[in-house]
Amino acid sequence: MSSQPAPRATTADGGHRLPVHVAIIMDGNRRWARERGRPAMFGHQQGAGSVRAVLETVRDLGIGYVTLYAFSTENWNRAPAEIDDLMNLLRFYLRRELKTMVENNVRLRFLGDLAPFDDEVRQLIDEARAATRANTGAVVTFALNYGSRQEITRVARELAAAARAGDLDPADVTAELIGTRLAGEVPDPDLLIRTSGEQRLSNFLLWELAYTEFVFSPVAWPDFDHAHFRAALDEYARRERRYGASGG
């Protein structure tokens, strides 16, 4: 990542407090398609447009970070045909949207274990990172083949190995160190949005969401647009974040 920080918005045009980092579980693509008598891929394709709408709002408001749960470790359990469709959509999205990301000064990051993806997908990811590395706008992270328990386990093993080799004093293992190993320089999310009415985390950013405000939207992801995103931001602005302290 660039050493220059992403913009950290504090207020919107109307004076509302804005989150620095928004995380989104993009849920409901398949149900949305099924309700319309269409294959699951149709829902995933329409959901890509919602990603574009959210990122346009992020740019317009100056929100510094957004993390999108795009493909979980559990998603490999879906039907092989749907997985193939999702991989094709990922290839298409990375090719088509990269120019827009560059033009909008976005920096792209990726979380998760990328090893199971094929060479073409990994190459496209590397190209996206390289093409946006010098950008100084919003940091957009796609969580791909991501599972929070798996990531926490990975960091625990790395720290245990370092301690065993004598390179790390166990007394120096802190919450801050673990958080940095998990997320790098990206701050914890201020706001989590999950669409389609589900109210669970589904193994997403379990460590990082410790003090995050949650907004659960009944709207399926393919229908989630600028207005729905701003409504979630308005709800966040009404919250009082106490971090365990007593309220006013």
Residue pairs with C-beta under 8 A, 6 or more apart in sequence:
1 107
1 109
1 133
1 139
1 184
1 185
2 107
2 133
2 134
2 135
2 136
4 136
5 64
6 64
6 65
6 107
6 136
6 137
6 138
6 139
7 62
7 63
7 64
7 137
7 138
8 20
8 64
9 18
9 19
9 20
9 61
9 62
9 63
9 64
10 17
10 18
11 17
11 18
12 18
12 61
12 233
12 237
16 233
16 234
16 237
17 236
17 237
18 61
18 62
18 63
18 233
18 236
18 237
19 63
19 189
19 190
19 191
19 213
19 233
19 236
20 63
20 64
20 65
20 187
20 190
21 63
21 64
21 65
21 66
21 67
21 186
21 187
21 188
21 189
21 190
21 191
22 58
22 63
22 65
22 66
22 67
22 189
22 190
22 191
22 192
22 193
22 233
23 66
23 67
23 68
23 69
23 189
23 191
23 192
23 193
23 204
23 205
23 208
23 209
23 212
24 54
24 66
24 67
24 68
24 69
24 192
24 193
24 194
24 195
25 69
25 192
25 193
25 194
25 195
25 198
25 201
25 202
25 204
26 47
26 50
26 51
26 68
26 69
26 70
26 195
26 221
26 224
27 194
27 195
27 196
27 198
27 220
27 221
28 43
28 195
28 196
28 197
28 198
28 219
28 220
28 221
28 222
29 40
29 43
29 44
29 46
29 47
29 220
29 221
29 222
30 40
30 43
30 44
31 43
31 196
31 220
32 43
32 46
32 196
32 220
32 221
32 222
32 223
33 39
33 40
33 41
33 42
33 43
33 44
33 46
33 222
34 40
34 43
36 42
40 82
40 85
41 82
41 85
41 89
43 220
43 221
43 222
44 85
44 86
44 89
45 89
46 222
47 221
47 222
48 89
48 93
49 222
50 221
50 222
50 223
50 224
50 225
51 68
51 93
52 97
52 100
53 224
53 225
53 226
53 229
54 66
54 224
54 226
54 229
55 66
55 104
55 106
55 138
55 140
56 226
57 63
57 226
57 229
57 230
58 66
58 138
58 140
59 104
59 105
59 106
59 137
59 138
61 233
63 138
64 138
64 139
65 138
65 139
65 140
65 141
65 186
65 187
65 189
66 138
66 139
66 140
66 141
67 111
67 140
67 141
67 142
67 143
67 186
67 189
67 205
68 140
68 141
68 142
68 143
69 143
69 146
69 202
69 204
70 90
70 142
70 143
70 144
71 86
71 90
71 112
71 143
71 144
71 145
71 146
72 143
72 145
72 146
72 147
72 202
72 203
72 204
73 112
73 113
73 145
73 146
73 147
73 150
73 203
74 147
74 202
74 203
75 83
75 86
75 145
76 83
76 116
76 145
78 86
87 117
87 118
87 121
90 121
90 124
90 144
91 120
91 121
91 124
94 121
94 124
94 125
94 127
94 128
95 124
98 127
98 128
98 131
98 132
101 108
101 128
101 131
101 132
101 135
101 140
102 131
102 132
102 135
104 137
104 138
105 135
105 136
105 137
105 138
106 132
106 135
106 137
106 138
106 139
106 140
107 132
107 133
107 135
107 136
107 137
107 138
107 139
107 140
108 128
108 129
108 131
108 132
108 140
108 141
108 142
109 129
109 139
109 140
109 141
109 142
109 184
109 186
110 125
110 129
110 141
110 142
110 143
110 144
111 141
111 142
111 143
111 144
111 146
111 151
111 183
112 143
112 144
112 145
112 146
112 147
112 151
113 145
113 146
113 150
114 121
114 122
114 125
114 144
114 145
116 145
117 125
117 144
117 145
125 144
139 186
141 186
143 204
143 205
146 204
147 203
148 201
148 203
148 204
148 205
148 206
148 207
149 203
149 206
151 182
152 178
152 182
152 206
152 207
155 178
155 181
155 182
158 181
159 168
159 173
159 177
159 178
159 181
162 168
163 169
163 170
163 173
178 207
179 188
179 207
179 208
182 207
182 208
183 208
188 208
188 209
188 210
188 211
188 212
189 205
189 208
189 209
189 212
190 212
190 213
190 236
190 241
191 212
191 213
191 214
191 215
191 232
191 233
191 236
192 201
192 205
192 209
192 212
192 213
192 214
192 215
193 215
193 216
193 217
193 229
193 232
194 200
194 214
194 215
194 216
194 217
195 217
195 219
195 220
195 221
195 224
196 217
196 218
196 219
196 220
196 221
197 216
197 217
197 218
198 216
199 214
199 216
201 209
211 241
211 243
211 244
213 236
213 239
213 241
215 232
215 235
215 236
217 224
217 228
217 231
217 232
219 228
240 247
240 248
